[in-house]
């Protein structure tokens, strides 16, 4: 009996040691992220343009060929593992009183609680470690403004008016060039076949021209139920544990191309939300497909127009009234669609995401999305 007890204790110590190792590795990865800081040339050259390029290539030539979203497969595996663990625990023999160890029976409940907490912490540590190794250290890479030498400055009223008027004209032209549509909101049937591939081709050229590596063929897949993401105030996300991104299936047709481009920018290792908006917009705007181009312009309008409203409400009202009926229908359809998913869960999710972004060194939090307009204006000024 004593020999068996010693063996059990040895196994427990080894198991606890492994769990503590994961906790320490996860904490170490996050600590390294904090120590490296922003705009790290070391991360840019060694990780973002080296290690991550290799990981991207590996993902896309293995699991990237999966016909099903990897998130579904991971969730199915987690359910099966939980069911197996539950069945296994039902057949587990509880601790019994061992002669010479009078306190063991009384402390087993505390030990179980401690082991449970350590197990959770070890899983959390492992996930944090994998997050940074697989993608997260890209948060430390050199910022887009420095890489493209953009002089980003606050946008004044004259620039906002010019952007809004130019975008309104481009929206009207792009909407008119979409065959078979007029006044009604765009439906999914109007989207091009091979939307993901078309966006990838356009984005690859934009990133390549900007000097970024474009390895592999990252997947961006629709996620069902799409309403779940929208209730969490998200139109899409990148899943670093699977090397692919997802967009909410419930988005309107006019939104899907731009959101696909945005998430694909993340898949290529660019983490900043404003940069993803900007590069996704350039990819859509330069696309030969009229719906992809229109989607990028419409998304840009949704950032430019509120700026104009704040600066000059009268100018904004006049400009909005001149938009073609089809454009107004798409804007209205998107608003009504998102309005269906409002609620306390959405507000809570926004707060969580705000905290997440700040924990990754993005001081602006969700306001980093709003850098979209400033980046586009700076890009146009540089290109003149």
N, C-alpha and C positions, 0 to 999 in steps of 0.2 A: 504494500500500500504506500509506504514511504517513497519507494522508487518511482512509482507512478505519479505521486504528488510532485516530486522533484522534476520529472519529465514535463508535466503540465506547466509547472512554473517556468521552466526553461522556454517552452513554446510561447508562453504569454509574454515573456521578456523580449524574445526575438520579434514577435508580432508588434509589440509596442515600440520597439526600436525602429522598425520599418515605418511605422506610422509617424513617429516623431521626425524621421528623416524627410518625409513628404512635407510636413509642416514647415520645417526649417528651409527646405528648398523653395517652397512657395514664397515664404517671407523674404528669402534671399533674392528671388527674382524681382519682387516688388521693390525691395530696397535698392537693387541695382538700377532699376528703372528710375527711381527718384534721384540716385547719385549721378546718373548720366545726364539728366536734365534735358532741356530742349535744344534743338539745333546742334546735335552732336555729330561731328564729322566722323567720329569713330563708328557710330551706329550706321550712318549713311553708307560708308564705304565697306564696312565688314558685314553688317547684318542686312540692311535694306537692299544693297546692290550685290550681295554675296549669298549669305545663308538663306535669306528669304526667297531669292530668285531660284535657288535649288529646291526649296520646299514647294514653291509654286509649280515648278516643272514636275516634281514628283507627284503632287496631288492630282494634277490635270492628266497625267498619263497612267494613273491607277484608278483611284476611287472616283475621279471625274467622269469616268465612263459609266458610272452607276445609272441605271434607268430611273431610279427612285431618289428623291432627296435624301441625303445622308442623315439629316436630322430625324426623319421618320425611322430610319434603321437604328439610330442610336436610341431613340425613345423605346422602340420595340425591344432592343437588347436590355435596356434598363428595366423594363417591366418584367421580362423573363428572369433577369437576375434577381429582382426583388421577390418574385414568386418562388424561385429556387431557394433563396435565403430563408423565406418564411417557412417553407416545407422542411428545410434542414433544421431550423430552430425548434420545430415541433417535436422532432425526434431527439433533441439534445437532452442529455441527462443533467439535471441541475446539480449544483455544488452540494455536497453532503458534508456533514461534520466529520473532520479528520482528527483522530486522537492525537493529542499533543498540540493541537492548533485550536484552542477554545474560541478565538475571536473570529474565525473564518466564516462561520455560518452567519454571524451578525453583520459582517462587513461586506458580504457578497453583493448586496443591493447597491451599496456605494461604489463598489468596484465595477459593477455592470454599468452604472451611470457614467463613471469616469471613462471606461472603455468606449462607451457609446459616443461621448463627446470627443474623445481622441480620434475615433473613427471618422466622425464628421469633419473634424479639423484636418485630418490627413487627406480626405477627398478634396476639401477646399484648397489645401496647399498644392495638391497635384494639379488641380484645374488651373490655379493661378500660374503655376510653373509652365504648363502647356500653353496657356494663353499668351504669355510673353515669348516663349520660344517659337510658337507657330505664327505669331502675327504682332503681338502687342508691343514689341520693342520698336516697331515703326512709329510709335508715338514720339520717340526720341529723335527721329531723323530730322534733317535740315528742313525748315519750313519752305512752303511753296514760293513765298515772296522772294526769299533769298535765292532759291534755285533758278527762278525765272527772272530775277532782277527786276521785280515789279515795285514801283514806288506807290504804295498804297496810302491814300490820305482820305480824310473825311470828304464825303461827296456833298457839294453845295447845291443850292436850289436849281441853279442853271443847268448843272450836270444831270440832276435828277429829272428835270423836265425834258431834257434832250433824250435821255435814256428811255423815259416813258413814251414819248412821242415816236421815237424810232422803233421801239418794241411793238407799239400798237400798229404801226404800218407793216412791220414784218409779220406780225400775227395775221393781219388781214390777208396778206399775200400768201402766206403759207396755208392758211385755212382754205383759201380759194383754189389752191393747187391740188387739194386732196380730192380725187375723183369720187363721184357718187354721193357727196355730202353737201348739204346746203345750210339749213337752219337748225336741224336737230343736233343734239349732242352726239358725239362720235360713239359708236358701239364697238365691241371687241372684234366684230367681223371686219372692221375697216383696218385693223392692225395688219402689218405685213407678216407673211409666213417667214419663219426664221428671224424673228425680231431680235432674239438674243445674239445671233451671229452677226446681224447687221450692225447692232450697237457695238459689238466687240471689234468689228473691222474699223469702224469710225474712231472709236476710242483708242485703239492700238496706234493709229496714225497720229492722233493728237498727242498721246504720251511719248511716242517715239520722236516726233518733231520737237518736243519739249526736253528731250534728253533723258527720259525715264526708261528703265528696262521694261519690256512687255513680254515676259515669259509665259508660256502655257496658253491655256484657253479656259479661264475661270468660268464656272457655271453660275448663272443667276436664275433661280427657279421660282415659279409661283408657289405660294404656300397656302394650303387649305387647313382650317377655315380662315379665310382672309380677314374676316371680321374680328378675330381674336387679336391680330396684330394692331388693327385700327383702334380697338378698345384700349390698347396699350399705348396709343398715340404714336404708332410707328407705321410707316408705309413700307418699310423693309429693313433688313439688317444683314450684316456679314457674320457668318458662323465660322470662327477661326479653327474650331475643332474638326471641321469637315472641309475647309478650304473653299467654301462656296457661299453665295449670298441668296437671299430670298426676298421676294416682294409679295405684298398682300394681294391675293387673287381678287379681292373685292374692290380694288382701285378702279377708277374709271379708265376707259381706253386712252383718253388724252393724257393721263398721268403715267401710265405704265412704261413707255419708252424712257422718259427721263429718270424715273426711279431705278429702272434697270441699269442705266448708265451710271447713276450715282453709286449704287452698290458695287458695280464692277470696278469703279475707281478704288474703292476700299479693297477689293479682292486683289488689286495690283499693288497693295501695300501703302496706300496713301490714306492716313487715318483721319485727318482734319476734315470736319464736316463742311466748312466753307470751301475748302479746296476741292472736296468731292463734288459739291454743287457746281463750282466753276468749271472743272474739267469735264464733268458730265454734260454741262451746257455746251461747251465747245464741241464735244463729240456729237451731240444732237444737232447743233446748228450747222455743222459741216457735213452732215449726212445727206446722201442723195435721195433718201426716202422722205417724202413730204410730211408724213405723219410723225416720224422721229424728229424732224426739224421743228415741226409745229409744237410737239410736246416740250422740247427744250425751251422754246420761246415762251410758251404758256407758263412754264414753271418760273422762268425769269421774271415774267410779268407779275407773278404773285409775290415777288419780293420787291420789285420796283414800285408797283402801284401803291402799296401802303406807305412807302417813303414819300411819295408825291402827295398822298392824302394828308400826312402829317405836316408837310411843308406848305401846301396850297390846296385846300379842299375844293375850291372853285375850279381850278385847272384840272384836278383829278376827275371831278364830276363831268366836266365837258368832254374830257378825253374818253372816259368810260362810255359815255353816250354814243360816241362815234364808232365803237367797236362793232364789227359785224355780228349779226344775230347768232350765227353759229358759234362764234367765240364766246359770246355771253351765255349761250346754252351750255357749253362745256364748263365754264366757270361755275354756273349755277348747279350743274349736275354734281360737280366735285364737292361743292359746299354742302349740298343736301345729303350726299353720300356720307361725308365725314360727320355730319350732324347726327346721323343715326347712332353713332358710337360714342357720343359724349356721356360722361358720368364720372363718379368718384374714382373708379379704377384708372381711367385715363389720366386724371389729375395726379394720382399717386405715382403712376408710371413716369410721368414727366419729371416729377421731383427726384425719383430714383435715377433717371438718366442724366439729369443735371448733376447729381452727385458723382455719378460714374465718370462723366467727362472731366469734371474738376479733379478727380482722383488721378486722371491720366495726364495732368499738367495743362489742361485747356482751361485757363482761368475764366474765359468768357462763358463757359458752359454751353448751353443750347444756343446762346446768342452768337456762337461761332458760325452758325448757319447764315447769319445776316451779313457776314463778310462777303457773301456771294456778289452783291452789287458793287462793292468797293473793288473787288478783284477784277470784275469785268471792265469797269471803268478804267482801272490802271492798265489793264491789258490793251484796251483800245488806244489809250494815250501812248503807250509804248510802241504800238504798231503803226502809228501815223508817220 
